[in-house]
Amino acid sequence: MADKNFRDLEKIIGVTFTDKSLLKQAMVHRSYLNENPSFELDHNERLEFLGDAVLELVVTEHLYKNYDNPEGEMTNWRASLVNSKMLGAVASDLDFDQFLYLSRGEAKDGGGKARQYILANSVESVIGAIYLDKDYNTIKEFIEKNILARLPDILKEKSYIDPKTQFQEAAQEQVGITPSYKVLDEQGPDHSKQFRVGIYLEEECVAEGEGTSKQEAQVAAAENALTEKGW
């Protein structure tokens, strides 16, 4: 694999590293080392562990200092900012994909859920790397620019409310019905089940969703139902 130009990544994130290997390590997925055991760096999971905590702290501090809302509400806002879907979108916007060190198998899975998790984790590992190489203010600026800047849209769209709650509130308001869920199909062995769930307004099946748990499938069904109804 041709080496990647991490000067380009430094320009993208707006941080010039003193220890260049930290930034490079932040992009090393465990799967790459399975195929390249002699690679000079470890995988990024320790950096991800650190970055996760730093991200939570910066976001929590920002919410505490700038809002006087109830704790439960701000907890939901924070969850919307630091979940894998949001961080995966941040990684895509920053073009992290081209800098990842992945196994051949992972590299082929360009748009799947697994890649979203890898991208989300790379944001956390880059945060950990910046924190170690620079200081708190530098990482705070990075998080404010790339993650906290998305908060106004989250609040405007109320996307911090989980889809099941959103659909239930909308259904009760629009048609006076509380939705129900029904498992339509489940496949696979116990350790790797796949569920298909329908969301109903009385007898009407509004939409379906799939997931590796009933809860995940219900959330997917609710998301699809919100789109289907335009609520």
Buried (B, 14 or more C-beta within 10 A) or exposed (E): EEEBEBEEBBEBBEBEBEEEEBBBBBBBBBBBBEBEEEBEBEBBBEBBEBBBEBBBBBBBEBBEEEEEEEEEEBBBBBEBBBEBEBBBBBBBEBEBBEBBBBBEEBBEEEEEEEBBBBBBBBBBBBBBBBBBBBEEEBBBBBBBEBBBEBBEEBBEEEBBBBBBEBBBEBBEEEEEEEBEBEEBEEEEEEEEBBBBBBBBBEEEEBBBBBBEEBEBBBBBBBBBBBEBBEE
